[in-house]
């Protein structure tokens, strides 16, 4: 019987050791699970792209207006008269700049008929 008690005590000690070892393993497993979760959170945090500000919408660039210089002449009877000169003479005859000028040039009569801002008139154009 003494040997059975010793064997029972030894078995109880082994069981206690095994239980303690199992508890240590469970505690270690919990630590590993916590570490894995923390690592997963870091990975998710790194993978989640930061919200980027929407690019500012800008109006499409309009091409710069190119001002075309036009040299326009009317020739009659071998004489050239620049159209710019005719327009400047019309402006001088009405005494002010006009927002809109319509011109009808009749070289055979040496006349330019115009309507400037609703005001009609005519001027002589000299082809000489």
FENDARA-V363341 format. One record per backbone hydrogen bond with DSSP energy under -0.5 kcal/mol. NH is the residue of the N-H (numbers start at 1). CO is the residue of the C=O. E is the energy in kcal/mol with one decimal. If there is no record, write none. Layout:
# FENDARA-V363341
nh = [NH;NH]
co = [CO;CO]
e = [E;E]
This chain:
# FENDARA-V363341
nh = [5;6;7;8;9;10;11;12;13;14;15;16;17;18;19;20;21;22;23;24;25;26;27;28;29;30;31;32;33;34;35;36;37;38;39;40;41;42;43;44;45;46;47;48;49;58;67;68;69;70;71;72;73;74;76;79;81;83;85;86;87;88;89;90;91;92;93;94;95;96;102;104;106;106;107;109;110;110;111;112;113;114;115;116;117;117;119;120;121;123;125;127;128]
co = [1;2;3;4;5;6;7;8;9;10;11;12;13;14;15;16;17;18;19;20;21;22;23;24;25;26;27;28;29;30;31;32;33;34;35;36;37;38;39;40;41;42;43;44;47;56;65;66;67;68;69;70;71;81;79;76;74;72;82;82;83;84;85;86;87;88;89;90;91;91;115;113;104;111;105;106;106;107;106;123;104;121;102;119;100;115;116;118;114;112;110;125;126]
e = [-2.5;-2.3;-2.5;-2.7;-2.9;-2.7;-2.6;-2.6;-2.6;-2.4;-2.4;-2.7;-2.8;-2.6;-2.8;-2.8;-2.7;-2.5;-2.6;-2.4;-2.5;-2.7;-2.7;-2.6;-2.9;-2.5;-2.1;-2.5;-2.9;-2.5;-2.5;-2.8;-2.6;-2.5;-2.4;-2.8;-2.6;-2.0;-2.4;-2.9;-2.7;-2.3;-2.6;-2.4;-0.6;-0.6;-0.7;-0.7;-0.5;-0.6;-0.5;-0.7;-0.5;-2.6;-2.4;-1.4;-2.4;-3.2;-0.6;-1.3;-2.4;-2.5;-2.1;-2.1;-2.5;-2.0;-2.0;-1.8;-1.2;-0.8;-2.3;-3.3;-0.5;-2.8;-0.6;-1.1;-0.7;-0.7;-1.9;-2.4;-3.1;-2.7;-2.0;-3.0;-2.0;-0.6;-1.9;-0.6;-2.2;-2.1;-2.6;-0.7;-0.9]
